[in-house]
Amino acid sequence: MDLSAFYFPYEKLEEGLVYEYEQVGIDSSSSEYWLLQSVKEVDSWHLIGKYYDPGYNLRQHYRQEIFENGTLIKDYSLFTLDSLGQEVRVDASIKHPNAFPFHLKDSTSILVTEMSWLFSEFPKHRTTIVRNRQYEGRVQFKFEGELKEAIRFNLKELVDDETIGHLETAYNAFEIYAMDIGLVYYYKEVGESITEQFQLKEIHSLSNFEGLIK
């Protein structure tokens, strides 16, 4: 099956667009933003994503390379604050770089992503994420008053927080990608009867997003 039409429309993102996601059930002040911009190189496309929190602070940065059969994560960085309040960039060690499949033989295929970030060596603090993504099927999603053809992926995520020992936490989640748009909805169980849900609210031009920041 061909799923490429449900990925972000990278060929139209050379000028960059900002996807605003609002938390379902929470006021709009909890929106978060992904600035997506593509770069065409000699023999391939790359998609660059930058995540901004509700306070418009840059917290994540990734780059995916786009191939005929899907996309692979080339780098993924997190931005945190050290004990002095200075911003620190932490680059991921990527073991399984799979991001989004364009072609699947059947719905039993599982796409594995695994990355880890070493926040400090002494004392050691490393966080590893293993995410299994499985195609669920076709759905529909309403965006800007119009029903869009979409697909759903189910996710199982394991987070290992390593300090003195290992603290492993498992999560269930799912994502919905709409045709010619990309990610439009994300659901994650973060605790007993507690969920995080974000849906695409609006797509901004770069100039409009810069106006929001000001």
Secondary structure as the mmCIF struct_conf table of DSSP 4:
data_model
#
loop_
_struct_conf.conf_type_id
_struct_conf.id
_struct_conf.beg_label_comp_id
_struct_conf.beg_label_asym_id
_struct_conf.beg_label_seq_id
_struct_conf.end_label_comp_id
_struct_conf.end_label_asym_id
_struct_conf.end_label_seq_id
STRN STRN1 ASP A 2 ASP A 2
HELX_RH_3T_P HELX_RH_3T_P1 SER A 4 PHE A 6
BEND BEND1 TYR A 7 TYR A 7
HELX_RH_3T_P HELX_RH_3T_P2 TYR A 10 LYS A 12
BEND BEND2 GLU A 14 GLU A 15
STRN STRN2 LEU A 17 GLN A 23
TURN_TY1_P TURN_TY1_P1 VAL A 24 GLY A 25
BEND BEND3 ILE A 26 ILE A 26
HELX_RH_3T_P HELX_RH_3T_P3 SER A 28 SER A 30
STRN STRN3 GLU A 32 LYS A 40
BEND BEND4 VAL A 42 ASP A 43
STRN STRN4 TRP A 45 TYR A 52
TURN_TY1_P TURN_TY1_P2 PRO A 54 GLY A 55
STRN STRN5 LEU A 58 PHE A 67
TURN_TY1_P TURN_TY1_P3 GLU A 68 ASN A 69
STRN STRN6 GLY A 70 LEU A 81
TURN_TY1_P TURN_TY1_P4 SER A 83 LEU A 84
BEND BEND5 GLY A 85 GLY A 85
STRN STRN7 GLU A 87 ASP A 91
HELX_LH_PP_P HELX_LH_PP_P1 ALA A 92 ALA A 92
STRN STRN8 SER A 93 PRO A 101
BEND BEND6 PHE A 102 PHE A 102
STRN STRN9 HIS A 103 HIS A 103
BEND BEND7 LYS A 105 ASP A 106
TURN_TY1_P TURN_TY1_P5 SER A 107 THR A 108
STRN STRN10 ILE A 110 SER A 120
TURN_TY1_P TURN_TY1_P6 GLU A 121 LYS A 124
STRN STRN11 HIS A 125 PHE A 143
TURN_TY1_P TURN_TY1_P7 GLU A 144 GLY A 145
STRN STRN12 GLU A 146 GLU A 162
BEND BEND8 THR A 163 GLY A 165
STRN STRN13 HIS A 166 ALA A 178
TURN_TY1_P TURN_TY1_P8 MET A 179 ILE A 181
STRN STRN14 GLY A 182 GLY A 191
TURN_TY1_P TURN_TY1_P9 GLU A 192 SER A 193
STRN STRN15 ILE A 194 SER A 205
HELX_RH_AL_P HELX_RH_AL_P1 LEU A 206 ILE A 213
#
